[in-house]
């Protein structure tokens, strides 16, 4: 059974805000999906490896060099920043509470 | 709308101009899109791009095999300078800073990109109802869903807006809307098409593929898009396979596997009949029908709905309200994250993030994520075994016909169940294609064909044969 506290905790880990009135509903939905996926436990997977990439590709390397981009792309990336001053990109303070 | 092959031939030979073809497409969108909500936007450069193709042809240049062919992109594929929202509020005002590899390759072959198609937010959904911009509507019955998540792309082709549209398929998002809209939809082998410039949903599952009316058209577009791309480390070096297939339209000796687990008690009898009738066409033409078993198939959906949300939760972590997209300021950094994401993401996206975070969190990841990844190996082994005895597998694409808008929206699990026949191919990384195989109550049914990894050629062969002996794909809404 998924508790309301668990939902609040998971939401915090996921950096989402679940409104208090939606917590119980979210718990119910998660519960029904988890009940369904729990059928995986019926299968014996002893000694079975995990599959992550079906093509068997591994260790795909490239030279560790910066390729840069053209001026147009650069200016478009900058323009996509929600908060900026000219070409300076604005980010919120990490350690400070804004009320301080 | 005619086929891409015919359009390209006409444009290359000077019989028609690319501009006239593109104008026809834009006119069709102008008159039909209000009702269908297939496209979220038309690219302002389309006419100018078409004129440029015409100028180059006039100058004697070979502009490529897609000369003047109008193509619709899914709204999660970057086209430099164009809006790209992934059906989400969080990217409502986002313009792509660079081109995806598929954009570059299609244009290099002479195609004209004309607009971006509606989709479930970040490609999560089976109906397009999760789009922030409202659902697309099925052209066969506008009160019904077109399927999803690439629903807008499927509608664009089914309604004749363009001969080709691109979709992305993570658990059925090309094949299922193709089935529900009565057109061809191909999910290539994982690694076949570069995903550079495709917004990542689930990195071990996502593939880009085409929608078309005919298998020939889908094959033509694949020929342009596929192949190694240095910008996508997961793209494969696998060779394309013979381009001219002597055995096209001919399936004598082809071994068609029919998995008993896909035809179970309680399934829609009309869909079952359509699919088995299609199998009978192969048998009549000399194909060998092989009963096969995929014993882990019934666990595929459960494995999918663990793995997919985990990867989605991880990929969507980039939306922080700081670097791009919707931004809402709070008192603290944490609060800014929570607000930007809470207000920017829709309900289904948040649901999957919560689910994915839960099943990968400490104390649960062994029981869920790792377990599912092992089950994935069992699913792949099932297919490996089956393909020792057959060359293609035939099955239904969707367990149901297009359903009324709203019917499954309130019940996430019933919506998830609509992916039951399609997720296995993504988990096993094999190619799979939906081809129209009939109608029930005026609504299209799809036949799903699956093949060995990197053997799209067998899908083309089987699909072309089937379309040569049937006319379901010629009917229009």
Interface residues (C-beta under 8 A of the other chain):
Chain A: X2 X6 X7 X10 X11 X13 X14 X15 X16 X17 X18 X19 X26 X29 X30 X32 X33 X34 X36 X37 X38 X39 X40 X41 X42 X43 X45 X48 X49 X50 X51 X52 X53 X54 X55 X57 X60 X62 X69 X72 X73 X76 X77 X79 X80 X81 X82 X83 X91 X92 X93 X94 X97 X98 X99
Chain B: X80 X81 X94 X95 X96 X97 X98 X189 X190 X191 X204 X230 X233 X234 X236 X238 X296 X299 X301 X302 X303 X305 X306 X313 X317 X320 X321 X322 X323 X324 X325 X326 X327 X329 X330 X331 X332 X333 X334 X336 X337 X338 X339 X341 X342 X345 X350 X351 X353 X354 X355 X357 X358 X359 X361 X367 X368 X370 X371 X372 X373 X374 X375 X376 X377 X378 X380 X412 X413 X416 X427 X428 X429 X430 X453
